[in-house]
Amino acid sequence: MKIAWGITGAGHLLLDSVELLEKISKNHNVTVLLSAAGEEVLKMYGLYERVEMITGGYYNELVKENDQKFSFPITGRFSLGKYDLLIVSPTTSNTIGKIANGIADSLLTNAVAQAGKGKVKTVIVPVDLESGDLETVLPSKLELDLCQRCEVCEAAAACPGNAITPGIEIDLLKCQGCGACAVACPFSAISAGRLITIYMREIDIANTAKLYEFEDLEVIEHPSMLKDHLNL
Ligand SMILES: Cc1cc2nc3c(=O)[nH]c(=O)nc-3n(C[C@H](O)[C@H](O)[C@H](O)COP(=O)(O)O)c2cc1C
């Protein structure tokens, strides 16, 4: 199958999505489409290189929003019916809100709009599905209550991206998610993958609900449910 897989800037369900993407890339042609935030967030969680590794070649491209101009010509492939399936996983509240309201002004919202026009089946895994609290995972974080403000910060010295301001914070836009800081800090003041609880906003749930009315578009709860579509 020729599959396009979109990744937006959500930390939630990101690892599950990348793991499944790696699996399906062994048996299918997969073009990966990265929103600008998707690219940043993949790096923060240390997953960018894993996605880069499985791409390369015609219909196996890594398409980055940042390399595109405003009309996203690559998404013409969908209106021409060149793909069998478009998957967007994970899908941020932002991208869901735009799709639900017919907006197409980014790489992934254009992909979904053009897939609709080309009758390409689309499967969306939203981060906001049901009201209430949701447990999600953070990227690397400097825990100030554990930081001893050492004269020489070993975590900062170990960081290849120079992302740590000792005693203050990690600049996530410089962080590569490698985890070297967490290993180097003798006081375990860097957490990686800490779970936090966030509250799902009603507006985001309502936007997701609108997608159930779209033709040729299916909303599923978790990337693992994609296995049914992909004969895994
Ligand atoms: C570390 C990190 C994790 C994020 N996780 C989520 C998330 O799980 N869900 C979400 O809706 N937005 C999340 N965001 C915010 C989005 O990246 C942001 O809204 C972005 O503008 C979305 O753009 P996109 O929809 O084009 O990818 C996260 C941001 C950061 C920095």
The ligand as a Gaussian input file, in Angstrom:
#p B3LYP/6-31G(d) Opt

LIG

0 1
 C        6.400000      19.264000      24.435000
 C        5.110000      19.638000      23.785000
 C        4.078000      18.700000      23.764000
 C        2.844000      19.047000      23.179000
 N        1.841000      18.137000      23.225000
 C        0.631000      18.452000      22.721000
 C       -0.429000      17.499000      22.787000
 O       -0.288000      16.384000      23.295000
 N       -1.623000      17.863000      22.247000
 C       -1.817000      19.088000      21.652000
 O       -2.946000      19.350000      21.171000
 N       -0.825000      20.002000      21.587000
 C        0.393000      19.718000      22.095000
 N        1.401000      20.637000      22.035000
 C        1.149000      21.957000      21.431000
 C        1.257000      21.941000      19.899000
 O        2.548000      21.564000      19.485000
 C        0.897000      23.327000      19.333000
 O       -0.469000      23.607000      19.578000
 C        1.194000      23.481000      17.853000
 O        0.917000      24.817000      17.453000
 C        0.372000      22.509000      17.026000
 O        0.634000      22.708000      15.639000
 P        0.202000      21.596000      14.582000
 O       -1.222000      21.246000      14.861000
 O        0.355000      22.276000      13.261000
 O        1.130000      20.441000      14.705000
 C        2.652000      20.322000      22.600000
 C        3.701000      21.249000      22.608000
 C        4.923000      20.901000      23.208000
 C        6.036000      21.931000      23.226000

